[in-house]
Amino acid sequence: MRELKLGLALGAGGTKGAAHVGVMRVLDEAGIRVDAVAGTSIGSLYGGAYAVGRSSEEMEDGIRTCPPQDVINFFRHRLKIRHNNRLARRFYEALAGHRIEDLPIKYAATASDIVEKSHVFLDRGPLIDAIEASIAIPVIARPVAHQGRWLLDGGFWDSAPVDACMALGADVVVSVELGNPVTLPERIHRPAAWLARRLDFVGLRHALAGIPFTIHATTQLHERGRAAHVVIRPSLKGGGASPFQMVSCLDAGMASAREALPAIRALLAGEAPAAVAGEYVATPRLALEPGT
């Protein structure tokens, strides 16, 4: 029987993304090879470092020893990997000079085209450019010019980029989901649309250019992508959205991944989901949500 390929789909979540490293660390400890990684927003950053060949152990150590102020400075400097702050320099040293199509692990990042108001897969070209586009949170970061598009954060469309992971050739997809895409309450759609029209004049190079796109993306119904075979939703105490909670997010990712290991092993062995879980969606999807 053909050996099945495992893909990781890593979702958005800001500082909660430390949980992604926890999941990768457990897979490495278990000797489970990852064949493809697709990431959006913070998932693209940690996933890109992993696809380059940085070890999960090294990333774990970086999270456990990173001063929260370094993370705050990275946000203050608009999430630019090329900026001169300590965390940005560490990312730059890990990612500089790599092209996506040459990585040892298949990789794609997802981002948002703010002109076409659509999501895009970035699976070629300089790795740093793709990641900077995928992590460019509107207003905090300026839109990124990349491959003829103006791009921002990719976390508006799905909890994790499962479709992108499957496009990379994964047979079994494990998604790590840290939240759902943000949607604005219907009662404020009209005033939000009014604000978007008032900002149409803002040039695409300015941070405020992300506001009209964000309003559009958070007030529209989007067709969600496919479900993963195994869904990991770490239980994050207090929400986890703080530079001071990254270690607890890392630990939560590890705990949830350990719960998911039997299902992942079974699926990679070609076994029926019935052997590892009792809750299902349409075959061959497996709805398993450790940590919830």
Salt bridges, closest charged atoms under 4 A:
GLU3 OE2 - ARG33 NH2 3.48
GLU29 OE2 - ARG25 NH2 3.87
GLU29 OE1 - ARG258 NH2 3.80
ASP35 OD1 - ARG33 NE 2.86
GLU58 OE2 - ARG54 NH1 2.83
GLU60 OE1 - ARG25 NE 2.69
GLU60 OE2 - ARG64 NE 2.92
ASP70 OD1 - ARG86 NH2 2.85
GLU101 OE2 - ARG99 NE 3.05
ASP113 OD2 - ARG149 NE 3.66
ASP129 OD1 - ARG82 NH2 2.65
GLU132 OE1 - LYS80 NZ 3.87
GLU132 OE1 - ARG82 NH1 2.83
ASP163 OD1 - ARG226 NE 2.80
ASP171 OD1 - ARG2 NH2 2.98
GLU177 OE1 - ARG233 NH2 2.83
ASP251 OD1 - ARG64 NH2 2.63
GLU289 OE2 - ARG233 NH1 2.55
